[in-house]
Amino acid sequence: MKEYDVVIVGAGPAGSTFSWKLDNDYRSLLIDKRSFDQKKTCAGLLTERAIEYLKKNDLTMDEKVLSKPEKLKQVYLDWDNNEENRNGNLMNVDRVNFDKWLNSLIDQDVETKFNTRYNGHKNKNGHLELYLKGENGEKKIKTSYLIGCDGSASKVRNTCDIPPNKHRIGLQKKTDLDIENAYFVFDEEINSFYSWLVPKDRFTLIGSSFNHSKNLDRFKIFESKIKERFGKFDTYDEEVAPMTMPQKNWLHFGNERVILCGEAAGLISPSSGEGISYALRSGDRAAKTFDKIEDNILNSYKESMKEVVDEILEKKRKQSIIESPEKRIKLFS
Ligand SMILES: Cc1cc2nc3c(=O)[nH]c(=O)nc-3n(C[C@H](O)[C@H](O)[C@H](O)COP(=O)(O)OP(=O)(O)OC[C@H]3O[C@@H](n4cnc5c(N)ncnc54)[C@H](O)[C@@H]3O)c2cc1C
């Protein structure tokens, strides 16, 4: 049975950052169930925190990673209160190319296998036995540490008996609308979260999220309100994906031999659903805890994430204000 020090499941922003930052001395394997050319349901917006992380690491994205317009004004449209508010800038990326680019930063010493699915693991006398399924069938491998970077519906998290993330359903469509800004719409008739319109190269993405599949029909209300306010449009692709819905005690960082990063750990902004900046920072911090392996990895990692957790809990408080049209008007005005 092949043996590793560290196996990373998931080559999204958390897994790629972890693999890039991990010390080369470890025998490490990065796997992902998809191939990189598959679509990823995401609005592809980088917040200031994500941009700050890239700058701090002297990273400049290739031109093909950026979507047009590259910089977007963030505009809040409060349709409950008929208010409009401008708030900062966002960077616009092509999400598939962004993930590919992050992956290209990883040192060749990290063995990488795509189209390989993690199906579970067991603790066996001081190491972990992992069950994988790849192009050549099923396989068992051994590892000392397992890094779960497998996103919102994390199988690694579930296999560790950690309560699974609860989900909203994100629904996104491509349209031929022509707009210049990124709009975030608050409207109780549509949902209790928000909906978005994001220009992306030749298209505009429109999206929303719903607590229950029976509410997916409300997307039609969103579409008809867009038509009233922005004009007619045709839609092309439709994508659906789970979005972590932060509830009580939803953040978990793993156990003795398993570390969770990114959305697998529940790291997402409760007020905006933004997760890329948390994936980058948690992947980075988890890898750095492996620099001093004599310490308790989980405790060092948790310690390094304290300030990020505080930031998220602050956003959770903000979310309860945003949800209420009466309270929201005070926040936006
Ligand atoms: C509709 C929508 C819009 C969003 N828009 C934005 C946005 O504009 N900006 C933003 O910051 N965030 C956005 N997010 C959130 C963002 O996409 C995630 O928070 C971010 O991708 C988390 O990164 P990650 O590396 O933790 O996980 P992911 O990016 O989800 O990567 C997980 C990886 O694990 C792999 N994987 C999963 N299970 C297995 C398995 N069993 N075996 C092997 N591999 C596996 C997957 O193939 C995937 O590549 C959006 C989310 C949704 C649903």
The ligand as a Gaussian input file, in Angstrom:
#p B3LYP/6-31G(d) Opt

LIG

0 1
 C      -23.523000      30.003000      -6.535000
 C      -22.267000      30.302000      -5.758000
 C      -21.617000      31.525000      -5.957000
 C      -20.460000      31.832000      -5.210000
 N      -19.811000      33.006000      -5.466000
 C      -18.690000      33.328000      -4.767000
 C      -17.957000      34.524000      -5.054000
 O      -18.293000      35.280000      -5.968000
 N      -16.864000      34.804000      -4.310000
 C      -16.438000      33.984000      -3.297000
 O      -15.440000      34.305000      -2.617000
 N      -17.088000      32.833000      -3.028000
 C      -18.185000      32.475000      -3.742000
 N      -18.824000      31.282000      -3.497000
 C      -18.257000      30.388000      -2.472000
 C      -16.983000      29.747000      -3.001000
 O      -17.232000      29.142000      -4.253000
 C      -16.471000      28.700000      -2.019000
 O      -16.531000      29.177000      -0.698000
 C      -15.013000      28.315000      -2.331000
 O      -14.939000      27.716000      -3.596000
 C      -14.500000      27.359000      -1.254000
 O      -13.248000      26.882000      -1.640000
 P      -12.759000      25.445000      -1.148000
 O      -11.414000      25.263000      -1.707000
 O      -12.990000      25.335000       0.317000
 O      -13.800000      24.418000      -1.800000
 P      -14.184000      24.190000      -3.321000
 O      -13.808000      25.335000      -4.164000
 O      -15.616000      23.773000      -3.298000
 O      -13.275000      22.982000      -3.761000
 C      -13.529000      21.688000      -3.289000
 C      -12.881000      20.703000      -4.242000
 O      -13.004000      19.402000      -3.674000
 C      -13.333000      18.483000      -4.677000
 N      -14.012000      17.353000      -4.024000
 C      -15.214000      17.368000      -3.395000
 N      -15.504000      16.144000      -2.904000
 C      -14.454000      15.336000      -3.228000
 C      -14.182000      13.956000      -3.013000
 N      -15.013000      13.158000      -2.338000
 N      -13.022000      13.453000      -3.501000
 C      -12.148000      14.264000      -4.185000
 N      -12.374000      15.565000      -4.433000
 C      -13.503000      16.105000      -3.949000
 C      -14.220000      19.273000      -5.638000
 O      -14.209000      18.705000      -6.926000
 C      -13.574000      20.658000      -5.604000
 O      -12.634000      20.855000      -6.618000
 C      -19.962000      30.921000      -4.239000
 C      -20.610000      29.701000      -4.049000
 C      -21.748000      29.379000      -4.810000
 C      -22.412000      28.043000      -4.603000

